[in-house]
Amino acid sequence: MKPKLLDLFCGAGGASMGYHRAGFEVEGVDIESQPHYPFKFYQADALEFPLEGYDVYHASPPCQAYSRAKNNGSCKDALGLIPETRRILIATGKPFIIENVEGAPLITPARLCGASFGLGVSGFDLNRHRLFESNFPILTSPCQHHRGRTIGVYGNGTNSYHRNKFGRCVTVDEMREAMGIDWMVRKELSQAIPPCYTCFIGKYLLAALHGGEYQPSDFFPERRCDTCDVRHPSN
Ligand SMILES: C[S@@+](CC[C@H](N)C(=O)[O-])C[C@H]1O[C@@H](n2cnc3c(N)ncnc32)[C@H](O)[C@@H]1O
């Protein structure tokens, strides 16, 4: 039987899809309705949702409180839910992951970058750094994107740096290709993490659950993931 993973703050399911591909039975919780979420879904406040009955937990609390936007003064009222999220996840006594943006107050997080997985479009690397705090070990490789040859995926259009480098705005289809996500609209894409990040982490999670140690080279001798068909970072 597959282990059960609960994805708190699931959005339209970028993280969930990666865990599904890694071999988990996934359910998601979000306070907003998520018509495109591909798995069993509960519309609820993640901090009040009953956590019994799951083997592992992932949480992506809203990042506005920590992202660069805050420094521009545009997200002054955003709540930082990370401390409370960590408190309830520790209380489960099970393996957990908390994902967020750079600048978020995570404890000794692993950092993943799109380019480390070979993600991108038209020869441009996907620049999308995300941090992953966990209560089990995760090994990653350093960021591998090429300076000046990157694109980003944002909700409010392509920023001027990437527009100048790419030569024009990135289309929604190009965003989908760069992220490895074909079921989301632009707003959902802008909030999502590429499924291959959590497919990668899911392999460590399975090792943590089964008391073993995950070595990416054991699973992917050619550094290519058998489930999400992208390159996985080596150690
Ligand atoms: C960064 S997005 C998650 C994206 C998702 N990890 C993915 O990869 O597609 C954060 C989500 O948290 C949800 N959210 C915010 N506050 C919430 C709460 N108190 N309970 C549940 N969901 C919440 C938002 O509606 C949003 O969909």
Ligand as a Chemical Component Dictionary entry (heavy atoms), coordinates in Angstrom:
data_LIG
# 
_chem_comp.id                   LIG 
_chem_comp.type                 NON-POLYMER 
_chem_comp.pdbx_formal_charge   0 
_chem_comp.three_letter_code    LIG 
# 
loop_
_chem_comp_atom.comp_id 
_chem_comp_atom.atom_id 
_chem_comp_atom.alt_atom_id 
_chem_comp_atom.type_symbol 
_chem_comp_atom.charge 
_chem_comp_atom.model_Cartn_x 
_chem_comp_atom.model_Cartn_y 
_chem_comp_atom.model_Cartn_z 
_chem_comp_atom.pdbx_ordinal 
LIG C1  C1  C 0  2.378  29.075 -2.518 1  
LIG S1  S1  S 1  0.731  28.479 -2.717 2  
LIG C2  C2  C 0  0.991  26.733 -2.770 3  
LIG C3  C3  C 0  1.439  26.216 -4.101 4  
LIG C4  C4  C 0  1.632  24.706 -4.149 5  
LIG N1  N1  N 0  2.637  24.251 -3.208 6  
LIG C5  C5  C 0  2.019  24.208 -5.537 7  
LIG O1  O1  O 0  3.136  23.718 -5.699 8  
LIG O2  O2  O -1 1.193  24.316 -6.462 9  
LIG C6  C6  C 0  0.071  28.757 -1.107 10 
LIG C7  C7  C 0  -1.404 28.371 -0.959 11 
LIG O3  O3  O 0  -1.774 28.548 0.411  12 
LIG C8  C8  C 0  -3.152 28.786 0.438  13 
LIG N2  N2  N 0  -3.497 29.284 1.795  14 
LIG C9  C9  C 0  -3.240 30.482 2.360  15 
LIG N3  N3  N 0  -3.636 30.499 3.642  16 
LIG C10 C10 C 0  -4.143 29.259 3.903  17 
LIG C11 C11 C 0  -4.678 28.616 5.066  18 
LIG N4  N4  N 0  -4.780 29.268 6.228  19 
LIG N5  N5  N 0  -5.072 27.337 4.976  20 
LIG C12 C12 C 0  -4.979 26.658 3.802  21 
LIG N6  N6  N 0  -4.481 27.204 2.670  22 
LIG C13 C13 C 0  -4.046 28.477 2.722  23 
LIG C14 C14 C 0  -3.369 29.759 -0.711 24 
LIG O4  O4  O 0  -4.728 29.743 -1.123 25 
LIG C15 C15 C 0  -2.398 29.201 -1.774 26 
LIG O5  O5  O 0  -3.083 28.355 -2.654 27 
# 
loop_
_chem_comp_bond.comp_id 
_chem_comp_bond.atom_id_1 
_chem_comp_bond.atom_id_2 
_chem_comp_bond.value_order 
_chem_comp_bond.pdbx_ordinal 
LIG C1  S1  SING 1  
LIG S1  C2  SING 2  
LIG S1  C6  SING 3  
LIG C2  C3  SING 4  
LIG C3  C4  SING 5  
LIG C4  N1  SING 6  
LIG C4  C5  SING 7  
LIG C5  O1  DOUB 8  
LIG C5  O2  SING 9  
LIG C6  C7  SING 10 
LIG C7  O3  SING 11 
LIG C7  C15 SING 12 
LIG O3  C8  SING 13 
LIG C8  N2  SING 14 
LIG C8  C14 SING 15 
LIG N2  C9  SING 16 
LIG N2  C13 SING 17 
LIG C9  N3  DOUB 18 
LIG N3  C10 SING 19 
LIG C10 C11 SING 20 
LIG C10 C13 DOUB 21 
LIG C11 N4  SING 22 
LIG C11 N5  DOUB 23 
LIG N5  C12 SING 24 
LIG C12 N6  DOUB 25 
LIG N6  C13 SING 26 
LIG C14 O4  SING 27 
LIG C14 C15 SING 28 
LIG C15 O5  SING 29 
# 
